[in-house]
Amino acid sequence: MNVAVKICGVNTPEALRWAAEAGADFVGFVYFPPSPRAVTPAQSGAISASLEGGPRRVGLFVEPEDALLEAALASTALGVIQLHGEESPARVAEIRARFGVPVMKALGIATEADLAQIAEYEPVADRLLLDAKPPPGAVLPGGNAAPFEWRLARLARITRPWLLAGGLTPANVAEAIAASGAPGVDVSSGVERARGVKDPALIRDFIGAAQGG
């Protein structure tokens, strides 16, 4: 199976180049200031411009105002808008219609009951991302290096393209794909040598393991 890989939290030209050289399908820019991987629209624009072509650029937003979306899209050729907060299906549909860019909605999963969200968001999102629910009191909605029970994803009937996220590393990503049946995976902290600092060897190892290399 050709598993799609997204390297999220790219915040330097070097990290973008490493992801591209390793064969990533997507890279994510985080527009959420509390994150150690956060970038501004101006910063993401400069990073993206440092490499012609390469992985599809994804912008990660948490309950964004339209002004932030406009600024990010003006600075950076984003191919996907990722919504990682508590955005309602109506808000997802509104953003998709207004900006004309495919939208990926992240859904927090902890128990089988959380899979009910999928039916609500599939009609309005182009892609879904199943992530571990953040632990109580967490500041970040994702990127907390915590997995959920991967087999739960097999209980869902997902008709949209989707990615699996949450606590993935080069050591466990193959197992996660086998357990969940995920057609794609998303990693951030699992390919870092320190919080917010990507590591080229970990990126290579992760993509190799995800794609059976």
N, C-alpha and C positions, 0 to 999 in steps of 0.2 A: 504493500500500500504506500502510495506517495503521500507522506504526512507533511502537511504545511507547518512551518515553524515561524513563530513571531518572537523576536527579541525586543522586549519592551524596556523602557527606561533608558533609551539611548540619549546621551547628553554630551557627547564629544564627537568630532569628526573621526577620530580613531575608532571609536566604538561602532560607528556607522560602517566604516571600511571593514572592520573585523567581521561584522555580521554579514556584509555583502560577500566577502571573500569565502566565508564558511558556507554560503548558500542559503541564507535566510530568505524566506518569502516575504516577510513583513518586518518592519522595525517600528517601534512605538515611541512617540514623543509625549511626555507627561506634562500636561498643563494644569498642575495641581500643586500649589506652593508648599503644602506641608510635606510633600514627598521629597526624599533626598535626591531623587532623579529629576526634579522639576526643571523645566526650561520655559523661557518666555517665547512668544512668537518670533521675536527678532533672533533669539538664539537658535531656535529650531530652523529658521530660514537659512541662517549661515551654515549650520551643520549639514542640512540637506543639500545646499548648493555646493558643498565641498566634494560631492560625489555625483557625477552624472549617471542617471539610471540607477540600477541596483534594486533593493527590495522596495516593495510598496510601502509608502509612508502612512502611518496611522497616528491620529491625534487622540490621546486619552484625556477625557474631560470628566469632571465630577459636578453634575448639576450646573452646567455653564450658562452664563448670560449670553445672549446673542452677540454682544460686542466682542467677547473673547473668541467665540467661534469665527466671527468675521475677521478679526486680527490674525488668528492662526492661519486661516485659509488664504488670507492675502499674502502672508509671508512665506508659506510653505505649501508645496503641492501635495496636500493630503489626499490620499486615495480612499481613506476610510475615517469616519468619525466614530470613536469608541466612547460610549457613555457608561461610566462606571459608578454612578451614584444611585439615588432613589428616583430617577426619572420615570414618570408614568408612561404607559403606552401612548397616551395622547401627546406627551411632550416628545417622545421619540419620533412619532409620525410628523409632528410639526417641524422638527429640526431636519428630518429627511426631506420633507417637501420644500422647506425654505431654502436650503443650501444646495440641494441637488447632488449630494455626496452620499454614497452608501454608508449606512449606520450599523455598527456592531454594538449590541447591548450586552453588558456583563450582568450575570445573575449569580447571586450568592447561594451556594448549596451547602447544606449541613445534613439534612434528612430527606427522606423520600418525599415528604410533604412539600419541600421547596421546589420540586420539579413541576408543580402546578403552574408556576410562573411562565414556563416555556410557552404554553398555549396562548397566554396573554400577549406575549411579545413577538411571537413568530409572524403575525400578520403585518407588523409595522417595522420590523428590523430585517436587514439584509443578511446579517450574521448574528450568531449568539456566541457568548463566551461563558462557560461554566467555571466559576471560580469558587474557592472556599470562602464561606462566610467569614468575615473578620471576627476575631475574638472579641468578647465584651470589652468595651473601653478603648478599642483600637482607634487610632487617629486616621489610618489609611484604610480605604475600602478594599484595597488589594495590595499585593506586594508584601504580604506579611509572612511569606515563607511557610505557609500552613496548607496542607492538603485536605481534601475531603475524601470520603470513601468512594473511590473511583468507580466501583461497580454500579453505583447508583445511576450513573449516566446511561448504562445499558437498559435501565428501566424506562427511560424517556424515549418517546418517538419524536425525534428531532428531524424536521424536514428541511431546515436551513443549514447552510454550511456553519460549522461551529468549531471552537477551539476549547481545549481543556487548560486550566490554569490552577495555580495554587500549590506551592511547595515543590515544584518540579526541579529536578537536578539532573546532571548527566548520569548519575547512578540509578535514578528511579524512573526516568522518563519512558524507557521501553516497557517496563512493567505497567506504568500508568496507561499507556496506549493500549496494551493488551487487555487490561482490566476494564477499561472504559469504552473501548472501540472508537476513541476520538480520531477524527480525520485531520486534526491539527492541534498544535500545542503552543502555549504562550509562556514565556519565562522571563523573569527579571532578576530577582535576588539570587536565583540559582546559578547564574553565570557571572557573579560578582566576586572580586577578591576582598572588597570592603563595601559597606553600604553605599550604593550609588556609583561604584567604580567597576566597570565591566572588565572581564579578563578574556583575552583572545583565545587562550587554550580551553577555557571552560565553554566558551561559545562553540568552538569547533567540536569539542567532545559532546556537547549537548545535541547539536544538529546531527552529528554522526550516529549517536545512540537513537535519536528519534526516528531517523530514516534508515536504520538498520545497517549503517556503514561500519 
